[in-house]
Amino acid sequence: MSSVPQPASSPIPATAAPAAVGGAARERRSLSAWEHVAHTVALVGVGVQAVTGFGEGLGLGELEGWRLLAHLCGAGLFAAGFTATMLLWLPRARRAVPGMGWVRRTLYWLVLAAGVAVMWPMLLAMLPLAGTAAQEELVEWHEAAALTLVVLMVPHTVASLVARLRC
Amino acid sequence: MRRGVASVVVLGLAAACCAADEPGTGLLRTDSLAPYVHRLTLYDHDGAAIDPTQDDAPPYSPRMTCGKCHPYDRIAGGWHFNEPRPDAFGGRSGEPWLLTDPATGTVLPLSGRGWPGAFAPEAVGLSEWQFVLRFGRHLPGGGYGEPDGERRRAAPEAARWRVSGALEIDCLVCHAAAMHHDPAERARQVEAQNFRWAATVAAGLAVVRGEARKAPDDWDPEAPPDLDRPDRSGPRLVYDRARFDPDQRVLFDLTRRPPAERCYFCHTVREVGVEEERELRAGRDVHLAAGLACTDCHRNELDHHIVRGYGAAAAPERELLGGNAALSCEGCHLGTSGGAALGPDVAGMHGAPYPQHRGLPPLHFEKMTCTACHSGPWPDMTARRFQTALAHGLGLASRERRDTDPPLILAPIFGRGADGRIEAQRMVWPAYWGRLEGERITPLLPETVRKLAGAALPRVAKDPPPPPTDEQIAAVLAALGRAEGAAGEAVYIRDGRLYRLGADGGLVVTHGHPGAAAYRWAVGHDVRPASQSLGIGGCTDCHVDGAPIVFGYAATQPAGPGALRMFELRGEDPRLVEAWAAGFAWRPVFKVFAFACVGVMTLVLLHGGLDGLLALLGRRP
């Protein structure tokens, strides 16, 4: 496989490329400042959304008041951080690069799909399209996708840490 | 609907009235949609048939006449009549009787139904007789108007009860199919203490000469008129013989589905202070505009337990009112139609449209009632002033009534109901003098206040009088405190404050005493259609800084007495409501941004998926 094309503005550090398919490049790739910001915002967003959204299951009571407001505000963080992170990792997810084996790439696409599935239902619910029954279904979709996303975050995090430790 | 009406049409045609209190026993039924033609012999209070050609023919008795076929005692346990019964279930708080006395600054909520914030008439020393004299104008009879014989004989006003007789249930108040029954005339007869004669005169069967209130305690209806004092001769009837057929029977034009105008005599609510043009263009309840009658939803069975329409889900009301859940907003608009689940294309009872509520998060239905968005007038930043038939005597012609007449009833107020949901409410601030013992306040009737502190009461120069000043309150409290044998400390309640005299004789004002809390009750009507409901303008009808449902004042003026804001009234955190309002200011921006994000990610996902598919098919390296 050919090397990953690297536009001048690419956030991927030059140290990460070129790389061969299944290559044994073991250079440690440090995250750029932008990547740090994006990851941090995404993590905070996911964390806020998970804690507030699944708070009822955690014994925090019904989603209302301050927690609901935090959930709504966290949605902005989540949307920004998650989108930025996904776009940053996209070039590597499309091609095998050192440290991005098939497991991590698969997880990338699954996490991306889950994130999209989390966001679409609630955004659609904000439009004057869905009636009460459809709204309830959208909320159920949102919850199921969110749970999937949170579950996927576990192997994604483990795989990322393992990859970092190997480098 | 008609099938439903037919199923409950019970016309007792049997003479076996003694068995009529047992459901389904001794009653003949027509089971027809066609109304039974009531051509009836009239019976007096002793059960004797009335011959209108006789001089001194007595008034007819609904108990004896209607009760020949209908179970009067069972009906007397129904909602409109059972208020004094200790075993009657009060249900959700409703409009209380407001004992209003401008001269003493009294606005005292009364109810025998045990509603929080309202006092039982007997608890404030108001006898059944006094209650009927004050509120009988809008009582349909029975209840306070018809205590049993033993209670009447034991009452302090036993002699007056004997002269006036009981105020029996006047079935025609509700069931008159046309306006030949005159409830205002009935109210005049109640005022004249002609209780026994009221139903006959209101029905237009006779005119009455004389007044029971002018008759002496030992009045004898059999005695010849006192020529020296004809006014003390008591009431005598002159029957309209044209109303009787040759067999001395009368045609009663009755219906089980009275027009709304019958109900409005007691249930009118009008906004005051509105411009004439606005009044001219005022809307009606959407259900009435659609051709429904009040009784299409507020139904009852033979026991006359009227469905109040708020869908009580808890016992005992659920059992008491079998149709309660079905005949509610949700019951008609979200229920089932012939077993088929309702939906956008399937209408409910009466063709009730299935509510779309497009874009409205379902969370709102857990936090708010239907009426919060759909009932009462469109809210402004300040509440508006209303008059009701029960509180202001609407329905009785008067040249004296003014928009500023007390009591001050405010609406719409967005408070929490007993189930914790936000609902549209009406509100009144209680105002009364009383005795404080521990935390319990026993109100004093205006007559008592006048008797004990008459000299200290402010002279009423204006009509309506302004609220008493601090000095006047202190003077009256001092006078009440000096009264002999008075138990408890004299206090005055007004605008949510409790006034009392301190040790130094100065006025001490306390806020937050439960006895001073505003009395609020739910607004059911008028219902506005979806196109005129809160939220039709989007989320910012409510979620914006300055939204009346959150930031509006529960007073006619922001600086008015007791001018709490709606969120304060509900005990909500002011930082939270402000944060919500501020948050929604950014919502359009968030929407654009979030759609852009999810749009880009969706494209990425689709592109990735396409790449993967092509790779799987071997068309990509």
Interface residues (C-beta under 8 A of the other chain):
Chain A: M1 E64 G65 W66 L69 L72 C73 A75 G76 A79 A80 F82 T83 M86 L87 L90 A93 R94 W109 L112 A113 G115 V116 M119 W120 L123 A125 M126 L127 P128 L129 A130 G131 T132 A133 Q135 E136 V139
Chain B: G343 P344 P355 Q356 H357 R358 G359 L360 P361 P362 L363 F365 K367 D573 L576 A579 W580 G583 R587 F590 K591 F593 A594 F595 C597 V598 V600 M601 T602 V604 L605 G608 D611 G612 P621
